[in-house]
Amino acid sequence: MKRFITTALVTSTALAPLSLAAQECTNDTWKKVMESGTLTVGVKADYKPWGYRGTDGSIIGMEPDMAQMIADTMGVDLELVAVVSSNRMQFLEQGQIDLMIATMTDRPDRRELVGIVGPNYYTSGTNVMAPKQLGFTEWSDLTGKPVCGIQGAFYNQIVEDRYDVEVVAFSGTAEAKQALRDKKCVAFVYDDSSIGSDIASGNWDDFEMPLPSEDDSPWALAVPKSEENCVFGAFMKGMQYQWHLDGTLVELEEKWGIKPTAFLAKQQELIQQTTPMPE
């Protein structure tokens, strides 16, 4: 474990130099985790297969697996806390969680609030799931119609402004998708990656993802803002570089039945070409 932590820190520093001297680092979160022996991570519990409830009620998926790898590397226990788009950053800011891995798009306004450290670990675009019988083919087909969405999703306002639709936002995906089934809206606007997984599951045979995806955006995990340029931030940069370097994220895609993405393949190739290997 110590060797891996050292490698992670060296790698992240080499590829993304930190200005540690520019910030006084207390490393409070890192110290708390190491002293308590428990890492608390906020993940989704309604976003299959990245984070969802298993048959026994536990949270499973690609991102919980990532959280477990981090805890194992640190040599501590893992506690998962279910978060949603509307509260995930607040949980991190308030100290209710130590780390957030919750399908969050990397945006400049979010970087002002939480410590986003790279490289990004995934990406997705915006699309809709809609009944096949409606025959949508263009985003403009949604104009003037109610579309279900999720509270806190950045693309709600974009879709409203760009296509003059009415986004009816729900607190969770289960509620939004049930509203779609109940015909309270004509479509469900969400990440194309998750919609694709839903359609492939066989539970949405009468629905489709008919539109071209827009605004492809990278996903980021986050540490507390005060830890961004300190030990915890450097460690998490190193973890992500390592995941790309050794193909861990590609393996997790396969494990959870996620369609392989060009983003992960390109990231792995790039990092393998540029990473200085410790002797």
WOSULVEN-V81966 format. One record per backbone hydrogen bond with DSSP energy under -1.0 kcal/mol. NH is the residue of the N-H (numbers start at 1). CO is the residue of the C=O. Records with the same first field share a line. If there is no record, write none. Layout:
# WOSULVEN-V81966
NH = CO / CO
This chain:
# WOSULVEN-V81966
5 = 1
6 = 2
7 = 3
8 = 4
9 = 5
10 = 6
11 = 7
12 = 8
13 = 9
14 = 10
15 = 11
16 = 12
22 = 19
23 = 20
31 = 27
32 = 28
33 = 29
34 = 30
35 = 31
36 = 32
37 = 33
39 = 77
41 = 79
42 = 99
43 = 81
47 = 51
50 = 47
51 = 47
52 = 60
54 = 58
57 = 54
60 = 52
62 = 49
63 = 50
65 = 61
66 = 62
67 = 63
68 = 64
69 = 65
70 = 66
71 = 67
72 = 68
73 = 69
74 = 70
75 = 71
76 = 71
77 = 37
79 = 39
81 = 41
83 = 43
87 = 84
88 = 84
91 = 87
92 = 88
93 = 89
94 = 90
96 = 91
97 = 91
98 = 40
99 = 40
100 = 222
101 = 42
106 = 218
111 = 107
113 = 110
114 = 110
115 = 223
116 = 114
121 = 219
124 = 217
126 = 214
127 = 190
129 = 188
130 = 208
132 = 206
134 = 131
135 = 132
141 = 138
142 = 139
143 = 140
144 = 164
145 = 142
147 = 166
148 = 187
149 = 168
151 = 170
153 = 150
156 = 153
159 = 155
160 = 156
161 = 157
162 = 158
163 = 159
164 = 160
166 = 145
168 = 147
170 = 149
176 = 172
177 = 173
178 = 174
179 = 175
180 = 176
181 = 177
182 = 178
183 = 180
184 = 179
186 = 146
188 = 129
189 = 148
190 = 127
192 = 125
195 = 191
196 = 192
197 = 193
198 = 194
199 = 195
200 = 196
202 = 199
207 = 204
208 = 130
214 = 126
217 = 124
219 = 122
220 = 104
222 = 100
223 = 115
227 = 224
228 = 225
230 = 227
233 = 227
234 = 230
235 = 231
236 = 232
237 = 233
238 = 234
239 = 235
240 = 236
241 = 237
242 = 238
243 = 239
244 = 240
245 = 241
246 = 242
248 = 243
251 = 247
252 = 248
253 = 249
254 = 250
255 = 251
256 = 252
257 = 254
258 = 253
265 = 261
266 = 262
267 = 263
268 = 264
269 = 265
270 = 266
271 = 267
272 = 268
273 = 269
274 = 270
275 = 271
